[in-house]
Amino acid sequence: MFSAIILAAGGSTRMNGVNKQLAKIGDVPVFVMSALAFQHSDMISEIILAAPADDAERFEKMAHNFRVDKLKTVVHGGNTRAVSVRNALLQVSDSCSHIAIHDGARPLITTEDINRVLSDAVKYDAAIAASPATDTVKLAGENGFIKDTPPREKLYYAQTPQAFSKKLYLDCLAKLGTQADTLTDDSALIEKCGGYVRITEMTSCNMKITRPDDLVAANAIYMNRKAVKKL
């Protein structure tokens, strides 16, 4: 079974003073909507939430109010993603063979796509949600001029959840030590250790809330999904 780690302790530096985790999609806070998608997965046995240290009780209360019944505990988030993940890993139950790490700021993830990533992680030991690149990507040199144009058909936007065998993840974490603190992507931990990570292509929008305009877009997508379900 899986332990889901939801990261909701970020600083929301590009949100003009708005805490993106507490902003609403419909009537539901962003981080809660993310957690509920995992709540509804039969492959998830527990949820561990990493929240701001000075607001952990509030986040826990909100999660319970919205019936995130698989919530095991709320841990204090750190100054970096790596610290938040480490704090959460300390609370993962021994009975969980795999972990799934998800950005709380990706509230549109569907339970169906979560299950596809988790199933790939069981099969391949490591898998991440990703979407094919839709823009041409340029590799810049140090002088600011284009150095290369990688083939777009081979490029993907890395997203979350990212899921791993617990043993594999912990072994790589121990092997890299403090080097892991500089990584912005959990799958890079496995890559740095020479492991292989499966790409699980998303079937629905899995955007990350980063700027105020993203909230408008996410609400529009959510309302459209809700309307389609009623038809």
Secondary structure by P-SEA (a helix, b strand, c coil): cbbbbbbccccccccccccccccccccccaaaaaaaaaaacccccbbbbbcccccaaaaaaaaaaaccccccbbbbbcccaaaaaaaaaaaccccccbbbbbccccccccaaaaaaaaaaaaaccbbbbbbccccbbbbbccccccccccccccbbbbbccccccaaaaaaaaaaacccccccccaaaaaaaabbbbbbbbbcccccccccaaaaaaaaaaaaaaaaaaac
